[in-house]
Amino acid sequence: MSQNDIGRIANYIRQLRESKNYSQEYMAAKMKMSQNSYSKIELNYSKLTVDRLIQIARLLDTDAGTLIAACGYEEDCAA
C-alpha cells in the first residue's frame, strides 16, 4: 500500500469524522492522544498503524475494511 493510498484513507477518515460532527479534539481524547497527533494522522504526516486504524474505525461506527476499501482495495476487503 502506497503513501498515496494511506492519504486517501486519511482523507476518508476526515470526511467520516466531519459527517458525524466529531471534532479532532473529540477523536484525540477518545484515543488518548493529543489533538496535534490526531491531526497528523488525518494529514498523513504520521504513520497510521493497524491498531490506530481499528480504533478510528470503531469511533466512526465502521470497520477497518471499509476504511481500506475507500482507497480502492474493495476486492481485497471482500476476500
C-alpha positions in Angstrom: 0.0 0.0 0.0 1.5 3.3 -1.1 1.6 6.6 0.8 -1.0 7.9 -1.7 -3.3 5.1 -0.7 -2.8 5.9 3.0 -3.5 9.5 2.2 -6.8 8.5 0.6 -7.7 6.5 3.7 -6.8 9.5 5.9 -8.9 11.8 3.8 -11.9 9.4 4.1 -11.4 9.3 7.8 -11.6 13.1 7.9 -14.8 13.0 5.8 -16.5 10.4 8.0 -15.5 12.3 11.2 -16.9 15.6 9.8 -20.1 13.9 8.7 -20.6 12.8 12.3 -19.8 16.3 13.6 -16.9 14.9 15.6 -14.0 17.3 16.3 -10.4 16.3 16.1 -10.3 17.1 19.8 -13.1 14.5 20.5 -11.3 11.8 18.4 -8.0 12.5 20.1 -9.5 12.4 23.6 -11.2 9.1 22.9 -7.9 7.7 21.5 -5.9 9.1 24.5 -3.6 11.2 22.3 -3.1 14.9 21.6 -5.2 16.8 19.0 -2.0 17.6 17.2 -1.1 13.9 17.0 -4.5 13.0 15.7 -4.4 15.8 13.2 -1.1 14.4 11.8 -2.9 11.1 11.1 -5.6 12.8 9.1 -2.9 14.9 7.2 -0.9 11.7 6.5 2.1 13.2 8.3 2.1 10.4 10.9 2.2 6.7 10.4 -1.3 5.1 10.6 -0.9 1.8 12.4 -3.3 -1.1 12.2 -4.2 -0.6 15.8 -5.0 3.1 15.3 -6.9 2.3 12.1 -9.1 -0.1 14.0 -9.6 2.4 16.9 -10.6 5.1 14.5 -13.0 2.8 12.6 -14.7 1.9 15.9 -15.1 5.5 16.9 -16.7 6.2 13.5 -19.0 3.2 13.7 -17.4 1.4 10.8 -14.7 -1.2 10.3 -11.1 -1.1 9.1 -12.1 -2.9 5.9 -14.5 -0.1 5.0 -11.8 2.5 5.5 -9.3 0.5 3.5 -11.9 0.0 0.7 -12.1 3.8 0.4 -8.6 3.8 -1.2 -9.6 1.3 -3.9 -8.9 -2.1 -2.4 -12.5 -3.3 -2.5 -11.5 -6.7 -3.9 -9.1 -7.3 -1.1 -11.6 -6.4 1.5 -14.2 -8.8 0.1 -11.9 -11.8 0.3 
